[in-house]
């Protein structure tokens, strides 16, 4: 949602996409979500969850309220 909102209201801010190759589960990101996920990682909104000294995106996992709050705060800071 944040990616599409940014694309509509601040299209210049949709750059900074990152490669997801560093995450072992990157292949599990659905095709429709890859650009948005790469943008979120590239802009520091999503940093992954650590498991056994490796960060994972967990694209099929659940998100807690605290994680959403963190993403929103990072978005606010990135677009301020």
PDB file of N, CA, C and O in Angstrom:
ATOM      1  N   UNK A   1       0.813  -1.183   0.000  1.00  0.00           N
ATOM      2  CA  UNK A   1       0.000   0.000   0.000  1.00  0.00           C
ATOM      3  C   UNK A   1       0.864   1.258   0.000  1.00  0.00           C
ATOM      4  O   UNK A   1       0.573   2.217  -0.715  1.00  0.00           O
ATOM      5  N   UNK A   2       1.915   1.250   0.795  1.00  0.00           N
ATOM      6  CA  UNK A   2       2.785   2.427   0.854  1.00  0.00           C
ATOM      7  C   UNK A   2       3.477   2.669  -0.479  1.00  0.00           C
ATOM      8  O   UNK A   2       3.661   3.815  -0.888  1.00  0.00           O
ATOM      9  N   UNK A   3       3.857   1.608  -1.150  1.00  0.00           N
ATOM     10  CA  UNK A   3       4.513   1.739  -2.452  1.00  0.00           C
ATOM     11  C   UNK A   3       3.568   2.396  -3.457  1.00  0.00           C
ATOM     12  O   UNK A   3       3.960   3.318  -4.172  1.00  0.00           O
ATOM     13  N   UNK A   4       2.339   1.927  -3.511  1.00  0.00           N
ATOM     14  CA  UNK A   4       1.374   2.500  -4.459  1.00  0.00           C
ATOM     15  C   UNK A   4       1.010   3.932  -4.088  1.00  0.00           C
ATOM     16  O   UNK A   4       0.858   4.780  -4.967  1.00  0.00           O
ATOM     17  N   UNK A   5       0.871   4.206  -2.806  1.00  0.00           N
ATOM     18  CA  UNK A   5       0.599   5.576  -2.354  1.00  0.00           C
ATOM     19  C   UNK A   5       1.738   6.496  -2.776  1.00  0.00           C
ATOM     20  O   UNK A   5       1.506   7.588  -3.294  1.00  0.00           O
ATOM     21  N   UNK A   6       2.961   6.050  -2.551  1.00  0.00           N
ATOM     22  CA  UNK A   6       4.128   6.849  -2.910  1.00  0.00           C
ATOM     23  C   UNK A   6       4.213   7.031  -4.420  1.00  0.00           C
ATOM     24  O   UNK A   6       4.535   8.119  -4.897  1.00  0.00           O
ATOM     25  N   UNK A   7       3.929   5.983  -5.166  1.00  0.00           N
ATOM     26  CA  UNK A   7       3.972   6.076  -6.628  1.00  0.00           C
ATOM     27  C   UNK A   7       2.971   7.099  -7.149  1.00  0.00           C
ATOM     28  O   UNK A   7       3.223   7.770  -8.150  1.00  0.00           O
ATOM     29  N   UNK A   8       1.838   7.216  -6.469  1.00  0.00           N
ATOM     30  CA  UNK A   8       0.810   8.158  -6.921  1.00  0.00           C
ATOM     31  C   UNK A   8       1.111   9.593  -6.498  1.00  0.00           C
ATOM     32  O   UNK A   8       0.968  10.518  -7.298  1.00  0.00           O
ATOM     33  N   UNK A   9       1.528   9.784  -5.245  1.00  0.00           N
ATOM     34  CA  UNK A   9       1.662  11.136  -4.710  1.00  0.00           C
ATOM     35  C   UNK A   9       3.090  11.665  -4.664  1.00  0.00           C
ATOM     36  O   UNK A   9       3.292  12.871  -4.524  1.00  0.00           O
ATOM     37  N   UNK A  10       4.064  10.802  -4.779  1.00  0.00           N
ATOM     38  CA  UNK A  10       5.475  11.231  -4.784  1.00  0.00           C
ATOM     39  C   UNK A  10       6.269  10.296  -5.684  1.00  0.00           C
ATOM     40  O   UNK A  10       7.155   9.588  -5.207  1.00  0.00           O
ATOM     41  N   UNK A  11       5.967  10.283  -6.979  1.00  0.00           N
ATOM     42  CA  UNK A  11       6.595   9.305  -7.879  1.00  0.00           C
ATOM     43  C   UNK A  11       8.116   9.350  -7.899  1.00  0.00           C
ATOM     44  O   UNK A  11       8.754   8.345  -8.212  1.00  0.00           O
ATOM     45  N   UNK A  12       8.705  10.485  -7.576  1.00  0.00           N
ATOM     46  CA  UNK A  12      10.169  10.564  -7.531  1.00  0.00           C
ATOM     47  C   UNK A  12      10.744   9.737  -6.386  1.00  0.00           C
ATOM     48  O   UNK A  12      11.924   9.387  -6.408  1.00  0.00           O
ATOM     49  N   UNK A  13       9.927   9.424  -5.395  1.00  0.00           N
ATOM     50  CA  UNK A  13      10.394   8.686  -4.219  1.00  0.00           C
ATOM     51  C   UNK A  13      10.287   7.176  -4.381  1.00  0.00           C
ATOM     52  O   UNK A  13      10.542   6.443  -3.426  1.00  0.00           O
ATOM     53  N   UNK A  14       9.922   6.695  -5.552  1.00  0.00           N
ATOM     54  CA  UNK A  14       9.787   5.247  -5.730  1.00  0.00           C
ATOM     55  C   UNK A  14      11.070   4.596  -6.220  1.00  0.00           C
ATOM     56  O   UNK A  14      11.069   3.418  -6.575  1.00  0.00           O
ATOM     57  N   UNK A  15      12.158   5.344  -6.244  1.00  0.00           N
ATOM     58  CA  UNK A  15      13.451   4.770  -6.606  1.00  0.00           C
ATOM     59  C   UNK A  15      14.045   4.007  -5.433  1.00  0.00           C
ATOM     60  O   UNK A  15      13.321   3.615  -4.518  1.00  0.00           O
ATOM     61  N   UNK A  16      15.312   3.798  -5.451  1.00  0.00           N
ATOM     62  CA  UNK A  16      16.039   3.126  -4.369  1.00  0.00           C
ATOM     63  C   UNK A  16      15.621   1.682  -4.153  1.00  0.00           C
ATOM     64  O   UNK A  16      15.689   1.195  -3.024  1.00  0.00           O
ATOM     65  N   UNK A  17      15.197   0.994  -5.177  1.00  0.00           N
ATOM     66  CA  UNK A  17      14.867  -0.418  -5.020  1.00  0.00           C
ATOM     67  C   UNK A  17      16.149  -1.199  -4.770  1.00  0.00           C
ATOM     68  O   UNK A  17      17.202  -0.889  -5.327  1.00  0.00           O
ATOM     69  N   UNK A  18      16.043  -2.201  -3.935  1.00  0.00           N
ATOM     70  CA  UNK A  18      17.206  -3.026  -3.592  1.00  0.00           C
ATOM     71  C   UNK A  18      17.012  -4.432  -4.145  1.00  0.00           C
ATOM     72  O   UNK A  18      15.891  -4.867  -4.406  1.00  0.00           O
ATOM     73  N   UNK A  19      18.103  -5.115  -4.313  1.00  0.00           N
ATOM     74  CA  UNK A  19      18.035  -6.516  -4.698  1.00  0.00           C
ATOM     75  C   UNK A  19      17.580  -7.326  -3.490  1.00  0.00           C
ATOM     76  O   UNK A  19      18.013  -7.068  -2.367  1.00  0.00           O
ATOM     77  N   UNK A  20      16.730  -8.279  -3.715  1.00  0.00           N
ATOM     78  CA  UNK A  20      16.257  -9.145  -2.636  1.00  0.00           C
ATOM     79  C   UNK A  20      17.095 -10.411  -2.526  1.00  0.00           C
ATOM     80  O   UNK A  20      16.802 -11.283  -1.708  1.00  0.00           O
ATOM     81  N   UNK A  21      18.128 -10.513  -3.343  1.00  0.00           N
ATOM     82  CA  UNK A  21      18.941 -11.731  -3.409  1.00  0.00           C
ATOM     83  C   UNK A  21      19.609 -12.086  -2.088  1.00  0.00           C
ATOM     84  O   UNK A  21      19.945 -13.250  -1.868  1.00  0.00           O
ATOM     85  N   UNK A  22      19.810 -11.120  -1.209  1.00  0.00           N
ATOM     86  CA  UNK A  22      20.466 -11.393   0.070  1.00  0.00           C
ATOM     87  C   UNK A  22      19.571 -12.184   1.025  1.00  0.00           C
ATOM     88  O   UNK A  22      20.047 -12.723   2.024  1.00  0.00           O
ATOM     89  N   UNK A  23      18.291 -12.250   0.720  1.00  0.00           N
ATOM     90  CA  UNK A  23      17.346 -12.947   1.586  1.00  0.00           C
ATOM     91  C   UNK A  23      17.074 -14.339   1.025  1.00  0.00           C
ATOM     92  O   UNK A  23      16.655 -14.463  -0.126  1.00  0.00           O
ATOM     93  N   UNK A  24      17.305 -15.391   1.816  1.00  0.00           N
ATOM     94  CA  UNK A  24      17.125 -16.758   1.318  1.00  0.00           C
ATOM     95  C   UNK A  24      15.712 -17.066   0.825  1.00  0.00           C
ATOM     96  O   UNK A  24      15.527 -17.940  -0.022  1.00  0.00           O
ATOM     97  N   UNK A  25      14.720 -16.356   1.349  1.00  0.00           N
ATOM     98  CA  UNK A  25      13.341 -16.631   0.964  1.00  0.00           C
ATOM     99  C   UNK A  25      12.801 -15.634  -0.069  1.00  0.00           C
ATOM    100  O   UNK A  25      11.588 -15.529  -0.253  1.00  0.00           O
ATOM    101  N   UNK A  26      13.685 -14.915  -0.731  1.00  0.00           N
ATOM    102  CA  UNK A  26      13.264 -13.914  -1.723  1.00  0.00           C
ATOM    103  C   UNK A  26      12.434 -14.536  -2.839  1.00  0.00           C
ATOM    104  O   UNK A  26      11.548 -13.882  -3.389  1.00  0.00           O
ATOM    105  N   UNK A  27      12.707 -15.773  -3.173  1.00  0.00           N
ATOM    106  CA  UNK A  27      11.947 -16.449  -4.219  1.00  0.00           C
ATOM    107  C   UNK A  27      10.494 -16.686  -3.851  1.00  0.00           C
ATOM    108  O   UNK A  27       9.674 -16.987  -4.718  1.00  0.00           O
ATOM    109  N   UNK A  28      10.170 -16.553  -2.575  1.00  0.00           N
ATOM    110  CA  UNK A  28       8.795 -16.739  -2.112  1.00  0.00           C
ATOM    111  C   UNK A  28       7.953 -15.474  -2.245  1.00  0.00           C
ATOM    112  O   UNK A  28       6.741 -15.513  -2.031  1.00  0.00           O
ATOM    113  N   UNK A  29       8.579 -14.361  -2.592  1.00  0.00           N
ATOM    114  CA  UNK A  29       7.832 -13.113  -2.781  1.00  0.00           C
ATOM    115  C   UNK A  29       7.043 -13.242  -4.081  1.00  0.00           C
ATOM    116  O   UNK A  29       7.616 -13.526  -5.133  1.00  0.00           O
ATOM    117  N   UNK A  30       5.747 -13.037  -4.009  1.00  0.00           N
ATOM    118  CA  UNK A  30       4.896 -13.136  -5.198  1.00  0.00           C
ATOM    119  C   UNK A  30       5.323 -12.128  -6.249  1.00  0.00           C
ATOM    120  O   UNK A  30       5.808 -11.043  -5.927  1.00  0.00           O
ATOM    121  N   UNK A  31       5.138 -12.496  -7.501  1.00  0.00           N
ATOM    122  CA  UNK A  31       5.556 -11.643  -8.617  1.00  0.00           C
ATOM    123  C   UNK A  31       4.943 -10.252  -8.525  1.00  0.00           C
ATOM    124  O   UNK A  31       5.613  -9.260  -8.813  1.00  0.00           O
ATOM    125  N   UNK A  32       3.664 -10.168  -8.124  1.00  0.00           N
ATOM    126  CA  UNK A  32       3.004  -8.863  -8.062  1.00  0.00           C
ATOM    127  C   UNK A  32       3.594  -7.963  -6.978  1.00  0.00           C
ATOM    128  O   UNK A  32       3.438  -6.743  -7.039  1.00  0.00           O
ATOM    129  N   UNK A  33       4.269  -8.548  -5.986  1.00  0.00           N
ATOM    130  CA  UNK A  33       4.784  -7.782  -4.853  1.00  0.00           C
ATOM    131  C   UNK A  33       6.283  -7.506  -4.924  1.00  0.00           C
ATOM    132  O   UNK A  33       6.814  -6.795  -4.071  1.00  0.00           O
ATOM    133  N   UNK A  34       6.969  -8.047  -5.911  1.00  0.00           N
ATOM    134  CA  UNK A  34       8.437  -7.927  -5.958  1.00  0.00           C
ATOM    135  C   UNK A  34       8.922  -6.488  -6.021  1.00  0.00           C
ATOM    136  O   UNK A  34       9.832  -6.116  -5.280  1.00  0.00           O
ATOM    137  N   UNK A  35       8.337  -5.671  -6.887  1.00  0.00           N
ATOM    138  CA  UNK A  35       8.780  -4.276  -6.989  1.00  0.00           C
ATOM    139  C   UNK A  35       8.561  -3.529  -5.679  1.00  0.00           C
ATOM    140  O   UNK A  35       9.435  -2.794  -5.221  1.00  0.00           O
ATOM    141  N   UNK A  36       7.390  -3.722  -5.079  1.00  0.00           N
ATOM    142  CA  UNK A  36       7.082  -3.044  -3.820  1.00  0.00           C
ATOM    143  C   UNK A  36       8.001  -3.520  -2.697  1.00  0.00           C
ATOM    144  O   UNK A  36       8.455  -2.714  -1.885  1.00  0.00           O
ATOM    145  N   UNK A  37       8.274  -4.815  -2.647  1.00  0.00           N
ATOM    146  CA  UNK A  37       9.156  -5.349  -1.609  1.00  0.00           C
ATOM    147  C   UNK A  37      10.576  -4.832  -1.802  1.00  0.00           C
ATOM    148  O   UNK A  37      11.232  -4.453  -0.832  1.00  0.00           O
ATOM    149  N   UNK A  38      11.055  -4.813  -3.038  1.00  0.00           N
ATOM    150  CA  UNK A  38      12.401  -4.295  -3.316  1.00  0.00           C
ATOM    151  C   UNK A  38      12.492  -2.819  -2.943  1.00  0.00           C
ATOM    152  O   UNK A  38      13.519  -2.371  -2.434  1.00  0.00           O
ATOM    153  N   UNK A  39      11.429  -2.065  -3.192  1.00  0.00           N
ATOM    154  CA  UNK A  39      11.381  -0.653  -2.817  1.00  0.00           C
ATOM    155  C   UNK A  39      11.409  -0.504  -1.296  1.00  0.00           C
ATOM    156  O   UNK A  39      12.147   0.327  -0.766  1.00  0.00           O
ATOM    157  N   UNK A  40      10.607  -1.309  -0.595  1.00  0.00           N
ATOM    158  CA  UNK A  40      10.550  -1.226   0.866  1.00  0.00           C
ATOM    159  C   UNK A  40      11.895  -1.590   1.494  1.00  0.00           C
ATOM    160  O   UNK A  40      12.315  -0.957   2.463  1.00  0.00           O
ATOM    161  N   UNK A  41      12.563  -2.591   0.960  1.00  0.00           N
ATOM    162  CA  UNK A  41      13.890  -2.971   1.463  1.00  0.00           C
ATOM    163  C   UNK A  41      14.908  -1.883   1.123  1.00  0.00           C
ATOM    164  O   UNK A  41      15.725  -1.510   1.966  1.00  0.00           O
ATOM    165  N   UNK A  42      14.861  -1.380  -0.097  1.00  0.00           N
ATOM    166  CA  UNK A  42      15.808  -0.359  -0.536  1.00  0.00           C
ATOM    167  C   UNK A  42      15.707   0.938   0.233  1.00  0.00           C
ATOM    168  O   UNK A  42      16.689   1.668   0.366  1.00  0.00           O
ATOM    169  N   UNK A  43      14.512   1.231   0.744  1.00  0.00           N
ATOM    170  CA  UNK A  43      14.298   2.456   1.508  1.00  0.00           C
ATOM    171  C   UNK A  43      14.352   2.226   3.014  1.00  0.00           C
ATOM    172  O   UNK A  43      14.054   3.127   3.798  1.00  0.00           O
ATOM    173  N   UNK A  44      14.734   1.014   3.411  1.00  0.00           N
ATOM    174  CA  UNK A  44      14.907   0.720   4.832  1.00  0.00           C
ATOM    175  C   UNK A  44      13.625   0.524   5.607  1.00  0.00           C
ATOM    176  O   UNK A  44      13.655   0.501   6.838  1.00  0.00           O
ATOM    177  N   UNK A  45      12.499   0.383   4.927  1.00  0.00           N
ATOM    178  CA  UNK A  45      11.236   0.172   5.634  1.00  0.00           C
ATOM    179  C   UNK A  45      11.155  -1.240   6.183  1.00  0.00           C
ATOM    180  O   UNK A  45      10.623  -1.466   7.271  1.00  0.00           O
ATOM    181  N   UNK A  46      11.683  -2.185   5.428  1.00  0.00           N
ATOM    182  CA  UNK A  46      11.696  -3.590   5.832  1.00  0.00           C
ATOM    183  C   UNK A  46      13.143  -4.052   5.846  1.00  0.00           C
ATOM    184  O   UNK A  46      13.875  -3.883   4.871  1.00  0.00           O
ATOM    185  N   UNK A  47      13.540  -4.632   6.960  1.00  0.00           N
ATOM    186  CA  UNK A  47      14.927  -5.074   7.100  1.00  0.00           C
ATOM    187  C   UNK A  47      15.043  -6.581   7.279  1.00  0.00           C
ATOM    188  O   UNK A  47      16.151  -7.115   7.335  1.00  0.00           O
ATOM    189  N   UNK A  48      13.928  -7.261   7.367  1.00  0.00           N
ATOM    190  CA  UNK A  48      13.948  -8.704   7.529  1.00  0.00           C
ATOM    191  C   UNK A  48      13.948  -9.124   8.988  1.00  0.00           C
ATOM    192  O   UNK A  48      14.201  -8.321   9.886  1.00  0.00           O
ATOM    193  N   UNK A  49      13.662 -10.386   9.198  1.00  0.00           N
ATOM    194  CA  UNK A  49      13.627 -10.961  10.541  1.00  0.00           C
ATOM    195  C   UNK A  49      14.778 -11.938  10.700  1.00  0.00           C
ATOM    196  O   UNK A  49      14.971 -12.809   9.852  1.00  0.00           O
ATOM    197  N   UNK A  50      15.545 -11.805  11.776  1.00  0.00           N
ATOM    198  CA  UNK A  50      16.706 -12.681  11.958  1.00  0.00           C
ATOM    199  C   UNK A  50      16.315 -14.086  12.427  1.00  0.00           C
ATOM    200  O   UNK A  50      15.524 -14.257  13.354  1.00  0.00           O
ATOM    201  N   UNK A  51      16.888 -15.068  11.764  1.00  0.00           N
ATOM    202  CA  UNK A  51      16.762 -16.472  12.158  1.00  0.00           C
ATOM    203  C   UNK A  51      18.112 -17.127  11.908  1.00  0.00           C
ATOM    204  O   UNK A  51      18.589 -17.151  10.773  1.00  0.00           O
ATOM    205  N   UNK A  52      18.724 -17.650  12.942  1.00  0.00           N
ATOM    206  CA  UNK A  52      20.022 -18.324  12.813  1.00  0.00           C
ATOM    207  C   UNK A  52      21.051 -17.463  12.081  1.00  0.00           C
ATOM    208  O   UNK A  52      21.718 -17.932  11.159  1.00  0.00           O
ATOM    209  N   UNK A  53      21.174 -16.211  12.493  1.00  0.00           N
ATOM    210  CA  UNK A  53      22.168 -15.266  11.962  1.00  0.00           C
ATOM    211  C   UNK A  53      21.931 -14.882  10.503  1.00  0.00           C
ATOM    212  O   UNK A  53      22.825 -14.343   9.851  1.00  0.00           O
ATOM    213  N   UNK A  54      20.739 -15.153   9.990  1.00  0.00           N
ATOM    214  CA  UNK A  54      20.381 -14.785   8.626  1.00  0.00           C
ATOM    215  C   UNK A  54      19.042 -14.057   8.666  1.00  0.00           C
ATOM    216  O   UNK A  54      18.136 -14.455   9.398  1.00  0.00           O
ATOM    217  N   UNK A  55      18.920 -12.992   7.878  1.00  0.00           N
ATOM    218  CA  UNK A  55      17.657 -12.259   7.819  1.00  0.00           C
ATOM    219  C   UNK A  55      16.747 -12.852   6.749  1.00  0.00           C
ATOM    220  O   UNK A  55      17.198 -13.219   5.664  1.00  0.00           O
ATOM    221  N   UNK A  56      15.461 -12.940   7.072  1.00  0.00           N
ATOM    222  CA  UNK A  56      14.448 -13.465   6.168  1.00  0.00           C
ATOM    223  C   UNK A  56      13.340 -12.436   5.992  1.00  0.00           C
ATOM    224  O   UNK A  56      13.032 -11.680   6.914  1.00  0.00           O
ATOM    225  N   UNK A  57      12.749 -12.411   4.813  1.00  0.00           N
ATOM    226  CA  UNK A  57      11.631 -11.512   4.549  1.00  0.00           C
ATOM    227  C   UNK A  57      10.315 -12.080   5.080  1.00  0.00           C
ATOM    228  O   UNK A  57       9.443 -11.323   5.505  1.00  0.00           O
ATOM    229  N   UNK A  58      10.171 -13.370   5.058  1.00  0.00           N
ATOM    230  CA  UNK A  58       8.951 -14.067   5.467  1.00  0.00           C
ATOM    231  C   UNK A  58       7.715 -13.485   4.784  1.00  0.00           C
ATOM    232  O   UNK A  58       6.795 -13.022   5.459  1.00  0.00           O
ATOM    233  N   UNK A  59       7.687 -13.505   3.452  1.00  0.00           N
ATOM    234  CA  UNK A  59       6.579 -12.876   2.736  1.00  0.00           C
ATOM    235  C   UNK A  59       5.209 -13.506   2.988  1.00  0.00           C
ATOM    236  O   UNK A  59       4.190 -12.844   2.792  1.00  0.00           O
ATOM    237  N   UNK A  60       5.163 -14.740   3.410  1.00  0.00           N
ATOM    238  CA  UNK A  60       3.883 -15.380   3.695  1.00  0.00           C
ATOM    239  C   UNK A  60       3.526 -15.362   5.165  1.00  0.00           C
ATOM    240  O   UNK A  60       2.511 -15.928   5.569  1.00  0.00           O
ATOM    241  N   UNK A  61       4.357 -14.714   5.969  1.00  0.00           N
ATOM    242  CA  UNK A  61       4.147 -14.694   7.410  1.00  0.00           C
ATOM    243  C   UNK A  61       3.164 -13.629   7.859  1.00  0.00           C
ATOM    244  O   UNK A  61       2.672 -12.829   7.064  1.00  0.00           O
ATOM    245  N   UNK A  62       2.895 -13.641   9.138  1.00  0.00           N
ATOM    246  CA  UNK A  62       2.023 -12.634   9.744  1.00  0.00           C
ATOM    247  C   UNK A  62       2.855 -11.452  10.213  1.00  0.00           C
ATOM    248  O   UNK A  62       4.049 -11.587  10.481  1.00  0.00           O
ATOM    249  N   UNK A  63       2.218 -10.301  10.311  1.00  0.00           N
ATOM    250  CA  UNK A  63       2.893  -9.093  10.766  1.00  0.00           C
ATOM    251  C   UNK A  63       2.223  -8.621  12.046  1.00  0.00           C
ATOM    252  O   UNK A  63       0.996  -8.548  12.120  1.00  0.00           O
ATOM    253  N   UNK A  64       3.022  -8.302  13.049  1.00  0.00           N
ATOM    254  CA  UNK A  64       2.473  -7.821  14.313  1.00  0.00           C
ATOM    255  C   UNK A  64       2.182  -6.323  14.229  1.00  0.00           C
ATOM    256  O   UNK A  64       2.646  -5.636  13.319  1.00  0.00           O
ATOM    257  N   UNK A  65       1.414  -5.837  15.186  1.00  0.00           N
ATOM    258  CA  UNK A  65       1.147  -4.398  15.265  1.00  0.00           C
ATOM    259  C   UNK A  65       2.433  -3.610  15.426  1.00  0.00           C
ATOM    260  O   UNK A  65       2.598  -2.546  14.828  1.00  0.00           O
ATOM    261  N   UNK A  66       3.339  -4.131  16.230  1.00  0.00           N
ATOM    262  CA  UNK A  66       4.618  -3.449  16.463  1.00  0.00           C
ATOM    263  C   UNK A  66       5.431  -3.356  15.171  1.00  0.00           C
ATOM    264  O   UNK A  66       6.069  -2.336  14.911  1.00  0.00           O
ATOM    265  N   UNK A  67       5.410  -4.408  14.370  1.00  0.00           N
ATOM    266  CA  UNK A  67       6.141  -4.385  13.100  1.00  0.00           C
ATOM    267  C   UNK A  67       5.536  -3.367  12.136  1.00  0.00           C
ATOM    268  O   UNK A  67       6.266  -2.653  11.449  1.00  0.00           O
ATOM    269  N   UNK A  68       4.212  -3.298  12.083  1.00  0.00           N
ATOM    270  CA  UNK A  68       3.553  -2.308  11.227  1.00  0.00           C
ATOM    271  C   UNK A  68       3.882  -0.900  11.705  1.00  0.00           C
ATOM    272  O   UNK A  68       4.156  -0.017  10.892  1.00  0.00           O
ATOM    273  N   UNK A  69       3.858  -0.684  13.011  1.00  0.00           N
ATOM    274  CA  UNK A  69       4.198   0.633  13.558  1.00  0.00           C
ATOM    275  C   UNK A  69       5.623   1.016  13.184  1.00  0.00           C
ATOM    276  O   UNK A  69       5.889   2.170  12.849  1.00  0.00           O
ATOM    277  N   UNK A  70       6.534   0.060  13.240  1.00  0.00           N
ATOM    278  CA  UNK A  70       7.929   0.321  12.867  1.00  0.00           C
ATOM    279  C   UNK A  70       8.034   0.691  11.395  1.00  0.00           C
ATOM    280  O   UNK A  70       8.738   1.637  11.042  1.00  0.00           O
ATOM    281  N   UNK A  71       7.346  -0.040  10.539  1.00  0.00           N
ATOM    282  CA  UNK A  71       7.368   0.255   9.105  1.00  0.00           C
ATOM    283  C   UNK A  71       6.810   1.651   8.843  1.00  0.00           C
ATOM    284  O   UNK A  71       7.375   2.406   8.053  1.00  0.00           O
ATOM    285  N   UNK A  72       5.708   1.996   9.499  1.00  0.00           N
ATOM    286  CA  UNK A  72       5.114   3.323   9.306  1.00  0.00           C
ATOM    287  C   UNK A  72       6.032   4.435   9.794  1.00  0.00           C
ATOM    288  O   UNK A  72       6.129   5.482   9.153  1.00  0.00           O
ATOM    289  N   UNK A  73       6.700   4.225  10.909  1.00  0.00           N
ATOM    290  CA  UNK A  73       7.643   5.237  11.412  1.00  0.00           C
ATOM    291  C   UNK A  73       8.824   5.387  10.459  1.00  0.00           C
ATOM    292  O   UNK A  73       9.269   6.503  10.191  1.00  0.00           O
ATOM    293  N   UNK A  74       9.326   4.281   9.955  1.00  0.00           N
ATOM    294  CA  UNK A  74      10.434   4.352   8.993  1.00  0.00           C
ATOM    295  C   UNK A  74       9.989   5.059   7.716  1.00  0.00           C
ATOM    296  O   UNK A  74      10.756   5.822   7.129  1.00  0.00           O
ATOM    297  N   UNK A  75       8.754   4.807   7.284  1.00  0.00           N
ATOM    298  CA  UNK A  75       8.226   5.477   6.095  1.00  0.00           C
ATOM    299  C   UNK A  75       8.142   6.982   6.331  1.00  0.00           C
ATOM    300  O   UNK A  75       8.533   7.779   5.479  1.00  0.00           O
ATOM    301  N   UNK A  76       7.634   7.351   7.482  1.00  0.00           N
ATOM    302  CA  UNK A  76       7.511   8.777   7.814  1.00  0.00           C
ATOM    303  C   UNK A  76       8.880   9.450   7.818  1.00  0.00           C
ATOM    304  O   UNK A  76       9.042  10.549   7.288  1.00  0.00           O
ATOM    305  N   UNK A  77       9.856   8.789   8.414  1.00  0.00           N
ATOM    306  CA  UNK A  77      11.212   9.353   8.464  1.00  0.00           C
ATOM    307  C   UNK A  77      11.835   9.418   7.072  1.00  0.00           C
ATOM    308  O   UNK A  77      12.555  10.366   6.759  1.00  0.00           O
ATOM    309  N   UNK A  78      11.566   8.431   6.245  1.00  0.00           N
ATOM    310  CA  UNK A  78      12.158   8.394   4.902  1.00  0.00           C
ATOM    311  C   UNK A  78      11.551   9.436   3.974  1.00  0.00           C
ATOM    312  O   UNK A  78      12.197   9.877   3.024  1.00  0.00           O
ATOM    313  N   UNK A  79      10.315   9.829   4.244  1.00  0.00           N
ATOM    314  CA  UNK A  79       9.636  10.770   3.356  1.00  0.00           C
ATOM    315  C   UNK A  79       9.517  12.165   3.946  1.00  0.00           C
ATOM    316  O   UNK A  79       8.897  13.043   3.346  1.00  0.00           O
ATOM    317  N   UNK A  80      10.098  12.373   5.099  1.00  0.00           N
ATOM    318  CA  UNK A  80       9.996  13.700   5.747  1.00  0.00           C
ATOM    319  C   UNK A  80      10.832  14.729   5.030  1.00  0.00           C
ATOM    320  O   UNK A  80      10.863  15.891   5.437  1.00  0.00           O
TER     321      UNK A  80
END
